[in-house]
Amino acid sequence: MQAGDVKLGKVFANDHQSVIPIFQRPYVWDQERNWEPLWGDVRTAAEEVEAEAGEGGGGGPAKARTYFLGAVVVQERHRPPRRLASSHIIDGQQRMTTLQVLFAAARAVSQGLGAHSVAGRFTSLLENRAETVHEAFPDDRYKVWPLPQDRDAFLWAVRRDEDQRAAPDAQHRLVRARSWFEQEIGDWARGAEKPVQRLDDLYYTLQERMQLVEIVLDAGDDPQVIFEALNHRGVRLDAADLVKNLLFQTVDAQGEHHRAEQLLMRGWLPLDAEPWRGQVTTGRIKRALVDLLLAYWLTVHKREDVLVEHLFADFKTWLRNSGAQAADVILDIRHYADTYLRLRELPMTSPTGRLLDRMQTMTATPWPVLLYLHATDAVPEEQRAIAARAIDSFLMRRAVCLLTSKDYNRLFVQVLADVRQSDPSGAGDAVVRSLRGQTAEARLWPDDNMFLNALLAPDLYRRSYRARLKALLVGLENHMRTPKTETGPVLSSTDASLNIEHILPQKWETHWPLTDGDGDGDYEKRLKRRQDAVHQLGNLTLVTTKLNPSLSNQAWGRKKEELRSHSLMRLTTSSVLSAPEGLGAHGGGETWAAAWDEDRVALRGSWLARAALHAWPLLG
């Protein structure tokens, strides 16, 4: 390895092509964080040169100031016959690409002002001499050769003045960079008394006053190690960037370089864009979605829990020890990525869709199991449904019973291992057996009695996590809908427009007072029964955020009329405004809805609890 300061002009002086290797991430620089600071440094340096030239060259500083643009790491490539000498840009590709766009913008401004000789000097920083480029390889004329996914935009951004074709993608960052730099340089040049001289000073500045630290790797140096070390600081790379780097370098090392571009474009490319590069929250930490996908994928293949914090180190070890072909790994990751997106689009009418909706309020730990089941073609759809219903029941029953979720990571790795050891034709049954076979309290699947007792607890509302209790009520609402129910969207547990409503309000004293004549027994017992009823399952329903304020702590007569006028929830219409099915002996229609009291809360609670047993059955 050799390292040293080098002027920017020298970097682009020789007839040589700098190639961005296929494992690099696409162009990501933007205006505020990158283009503006870069142009600010260049402009300041150019104005210093301009001031020195105005002083006749005799009054300038003893040693001209140079501006540091960062570091670039390159490694010489094998040179086939008739090809121009070239190097890989191991690190610094964003900077090198942006400088090329800046040069092209300055050339365009020079051409526009009729400064053709200045434009020619900028061309020398953009293109190799024509006589050094073999006619069989016309692309060797460019000083920098970009990634396939950036290529059309880059070639448009560095095009010559006579090339008047439209931009291939107006929103591509390289297209926007070219337009931005051309506007900035044009305004700056025309703001001078001698615009052409200012542009010539700009060329001199870029060639002589801007410098890089250039690190040249020897043939035996491992570019992956350098890449990881350099990106340990500065602008953070996602773990996926390091995984991608490793995989595509391994593709080369395994003798499949001829497949690299196809693997990038047909395999990895979508993972460099939305939604994969978007941030998602897990716990209190935001992570790139692609990093979570890779952690799930690696969990499936290692059959061990993989933390995102250790993702790259674990992946690197696995790839080295597995003997897998990197090309196959890339395509399999893409298959899992497509599967993930397909699962996220499943309707709530499917068991897996319902499970994924409720997992948003509980835990993401079953994802590797679900991905394996749906990415494996040999698993029948009915077995996937059995698995989803089993996991859904397991999670909901434990959530209502307030049982810990701390061991879920290891539990679902065990479930995954049990499923992978079974015949795919019975994969869902294997999930059921695995969950039913757990005996430790941290992994127990609650039986019907345990689930019922938790559902009927007098303090269900106060002791439950609100999001999970809402998921329970939403699940019951969806379960109660029948083919005879009016057509409407299936509710989601994460719908922010839905609130949990206490029918008998939490602050009941004003409109729902207890008097000495209310019922039998002493006042303290009746007070205790009233307080318990408030937070029981039988006293809870769902309402919209717009309806909620009008209900508040109102008396039953007012609240009943509001619910009748606006609520379409089966939770309300079938068990609050009318007697629940099977409870007609306790009064139907107006008789049931004439009042709302502790007896009705208890009866409705038992009815809802039985419905919950059907919605989340103990399988197996």
Beta strands, then each sheet from edge to edge (+ up, - down):
strand 1: 2-7
strand 2: 17-19
strand 3: 67-76
strand 4: 86-91
strand 5: 144-145
strand 6: 210-217
strand 7: 279-282
strand 8: 285-288
strand 9: 498-502
strand 10: 540-544
sheet 1: 1+ 6- 3- 4+ 2+ 5+
sheet 2: 7+ 8-
sheet 3: 9+ 10-
end
